Amino acid sequence: MLLSLLRSGNVDPIGVIMYILSTLLTIFLVLPLHECAHALVASRLGDDTAKRQGRITLNPLVHIDYVGAALLLLIGFGWAKPVPINPRNFKNPKAGMAISALAGPMSNLLAAIAAGLLQNGLLALCVNGVLPYGSVADHIFLFFKFLISVNISLAVFNFIPVPPLDGSKILMAFLPNKAIYWIEQRQQMISMILMIVILMGGLNGILSIADNFYNIISWLTALPFSWAF
C-alpha cells in the first residue's frame, strides 16, 4: 500500500516505484480483463446490456472507476466500474447471472495459468533454470510473477460469497428467492461491513489463501517444463 510505504521511516524509492507500476498494471490490464469477461459471457447468454454500453473490450478507459483506482493505489484495495447485467434477459435468470459472475474470476485464473506457462517457459530457456540477476529476462520473469499473483488475488477475493462480489451472485443460483430477496435488501449494509473487515486487516487472510493458490498454479505450470529443470 502506497500510504504505508510513504509513512514508513525509511522510504525505499525503488519499492515505491515498483508498487506504483504494479498497481497501474492491475488497473490497466487485470481489471479490464475481469470486467470484459463478465460482459462477453453475459452477451453470449442473451443479455446485451453491457455490449450496448461498449463494455466488451479490454480498453481500460471503458472500465476504470477513478475512485476505485485511487484507493487501489493508496490502500491496496479498489475496484473497476461494475458491468451492468440484466438477469431478466437470460432464459434462466439465476443460472445466467451465476455464469456471468463466474466468468470474471475464471478469466483471472486462466490469465494466471497463461502467465505461469510463459514464466516457466522462460526459465526453461535459461541455463539450469537460472536467470542472470538484473537481466532483461529477470525483469520479464518478475513481471510474470506479479501477473500471476495479482490475477490469483483478484480471483480469490471475488469468489467470496458476499455482496457485491461475484461469489454472492454465484451463491444466489442455489438459494431460494426468499433468501435472495433478504440479501438484496441488505446489500448496502453487507458491503459496508465487508469494507470495514478489509480495512481492519481482513485482506491479509485473503492474500494468505491466494498464496496457496499461487504455489499450486506455479507447480502445475512448471510440469510441462520439468525436463529443463
Secondary structure in CASP SS format (residue, H / E / C, confidence):
PFRMAT SS
TARGET T0000
AUTHOR 0000-0000-0000
METHOD secondary structure of the structure
MODEL  1
M C 1.00
L H 1.00
L H 1.00
S H 1.00
L H 1.00
L H 1.00
R H 1.00
S C 1.00
G C 1.00
N C 1.00
V C 1.00
D C 1.00
P H 1.00
I H 1.00
G H 1.00
V H 1.00
I H 1.00
M H 1.00
Y H 1.00
I H 1.00
L H 1.00
S H 1.00
T H 1.00
L H 1.00
L H 1.00
T H 1.00
I H 1.00
F H 1.00
L H 1.00
V H 1.00
L H 1.00
P H 1.00
L H 1.00
H H 1.00
E H 1.00
C H 1.00
A H 1.00
H H 1.00
A H 1.00
L H 1.00
V H 1.00
A H 1.00
S H 1.00
R H 1.00
L C 1.00
G C 1.00
D C 1.00
D C 1.00
T H 1.00
A H 1.00
K H 1.00
R H 1.00
Q C 1.00
G C 1.00
R C 1.00
I C 1.00
T C 1.00
L C 1.00
N C 1.00
P H 1.00
L H 1.00
V H 1.00
H H 1.00
I C 1.00
D C 1.00
Y H 1.00
V H 1.00
G H 1.00
A H 1.00
A H 1.00
L H 1.00
L H 1.00
L H 1.00
L H 1.00
I H 1.00
G C 1.00
F C 1.00
G C 1.00
W C 1.00
A C 1.00
K C 1.00
P C 1.00
V C 1.00
P C 1.00
I C 1.00
N C 1.00
P H 1.00
R H 1.00
N H 1.00
F C 1.00
K C 1.00
N C 1.00
P H 1.00
K H 1.00
A H 1.00
G H 1.00
M H 1.00
A H 1.00
I H 1.00
S H 1.00
A H 1.00
L H 1.00
A H 1.00
G H 1.00
P H 1.00
M H 1.00
S H 1.00
N H 1.00
L H 1.00
L H 1.00
A H 1.00
A H 1.00
I H 1.00
A H 1.00
A H 1.00
G H 1.00
L H 1.00
L H 1.00
Q H 1.00
N H 1.00
G H 1.00
L H 1.00
L H 1.00
A H 1.00
L C 1.00
C C 1.00
V H 1.00
N H 1.00
G H 1.00
V C 1.00
L C 1.00
P C 1.00
Y C 1.00
G C 1.00
S C 1.00
V H 1.00
A H 1.00
D H 1.00
H H 1.00
I H 1.00
F H 1.00
L H 1.00
F H 1.00
F H 1.00
K H 1.00
F H 1.00
L H 1.00
I H 1.00
S H 1.00
V H 1.00
N H 1.00
I H 1.00
S H 1.00
L H 1.00
A H 1.00
V H 1.00
F H 1.00
N H 1.00
F C 1.00
I C 1.00
P C 1.00
V C 1.00
P C 1.00
P C 1.00
L C 1.00
D H 1.00
G H 1.00
S H 1.00
K H 1.00
I H 1.00
L H 1.00
M H 1.00
A C 1.00
F C 1.00
L C 1.00
P C 1.00
N H 1.00
K H 1.00
A H 1.00
I H 1.00
Y H 1.00
W H 1.00
I H 1.00
E H 1.00
Q H 1.00
R C 1.00
Q H 1.00
Q H 1.00
M H 1.00
I H 1.00
S H 1.00
M H 1.00
I H 1.00
L H 1.00
M H 1.00
I H 1.00
V H 1.00
I H 1.00
L H 1.00
M H 1.00
G H 1.00
G H 1.00
L H 1.00
N H 1.00
G H 1.00
I H 1.00
L H 1.00
S H 1.00
I H 1.00
A H 1.00
D H 1.00
N H 1.00
F H 1.00
Y H 1.00
N H 1.00
I H 1.00
I H 1.00
S H 1.00
W H 1.00
L H 1.00
T H 1.00
A H 1.00
L H 1.00
P H 1.00
F H 1.00
S H 1.00
W H 1.00
A H 1.00
F C 1.00
END
